[in-house]
Amino acid sequence: MRRAFAGLFLASTILGATWSTLATLPGLPGEVLTGNLYAVAQGSGALSINDALVDGLRQQPWADLVGPEIFAFGMLHDDPVIVRGAEPGIFLSMEGGTWIEARPSEGRSAYAGEGLASRLSLAVGDDLVLLGSTIPRLEIVRIRGIFSTRGLANDELIVEHTTGRSLSGLVEGAYHSIRVKTDDPSALVSFLEVGGVSAHVTGPGLPRVDIHSDPPPQDDRISNLILRGGTGTIPVDSVSSAISQASNSIRVVAVGLAGLIALLVALGIHGVQTRVFADRRAQVGTLRAIGARGTWLLTRALREIVPVALVAGVAGAVTGFALDALLGPATSVVLFGHRVPLAFDPAVFVLVPVFIVGIAAVSAGLLLRSVQTARPYESLREAGASSEPIPALEVVLRG
């Protein structure tokens, strides 16, 4: 059984290392918008995410921090990057970040996350050329600081609101979203409802709330019209729509990749067990010859393989996750300019050994079934032996 354990352990290690990352992917777009805070994005109604709403939120006693933000999606040194228009001091307070290096702001300034700076070899004092995300614009900014955060913002470029509006085409006084740090999200929702604000509110522990707004469209035909034919209009709540569609698209890709890896692992497990079972075909033939039934044989096989598969599955899942965390940036996936963080998912950790045990059990059943379709004496033949059965054994088997 050592060979079977080694094969099952390797298979579960592969699943533990890959499924943990794939499980994180669908939540990445929403995490970019909200982080660990509550985000108020424009709804489908009247334009409401503006300076007036920011001032109103900052006057509320339950709002600890209020940060209006603008998003511009572009390329930098041939790599995708999210340029976020924000107030640097408030942004770092929200993200729990620290300055690694900083200089006084002067002219068109930008601040790079440590991850982005390391990946693209950026340094304080470098000049960057930024292009508009939805309109033909060009801005030249100079990096005035490098910051470090624990979250996805570590891979972003922060610019002033003026630069963000220029790159995104937003009108003066408008924002894509307003993030709020609060311990009372219900008070935030009530404030927006009473104020007649059209918005989508999302955040930790809070399912998306549509306030004076229709839900973001789930159909991607609007995007297809714009990208393929150059026609159509961008919805007012474009940020929420983009987040919703991006999450759905990534979920399809993640599930597809997870399914493909699972199929390859299942085939590998079956191949290993086929080789191990080949050495025991004679034992199965002997048991059948003395009257063992198929149900008894299957029960005995499962008693042998299930504990081995369970131990190998748990050990492999732990090893795969540990290897993924140990190798770190060398094996991480970069999506939308962000390194996908490795997060422990209990559901994935449980699913890996369950999958390994299930595939091992099904494989054992298929192998036993293939033997039971043959006559017992055929399972007793050794490789290279004469095709003629042993007369004495043939008499016993026929009896």
Secondary structure, DSSP 8 states (H G I E B T S, - for coil): -HHHHHHHHHHHHHHHHHHHHHHHGGGHHHHHHHTTSEEEEE-SSS---BHHHHHHHHT-TT-SEEEEEEEEEEEETTEEEEEEE--HHHHHHHHT-EEEEE----SSEEEEEHHHHHHHT--TT-EEEEE-SSS--EEEEEEEEEEE-SSGGGG-EEE-HHHHHHHHT--TTB-SEEEEE-S-HHHHHHHHHHTT--EEEEETTEEEEEESS-------HHHHIIIIIS-S---TTHHHHHHHHHHHHHHHHHHHHHHHHHHHHHHHHHHHHHHHHHTTHHHHHHHHHTT--HHHHHHHHHHHHHHHHHHHHHHHHHHHHHHHHHHGGGT--EETTEE------HHHHHHHHHHHHHHHHHHHHHHHHHHHTS-HHHHH--TT--SS--HHHHHHHH-
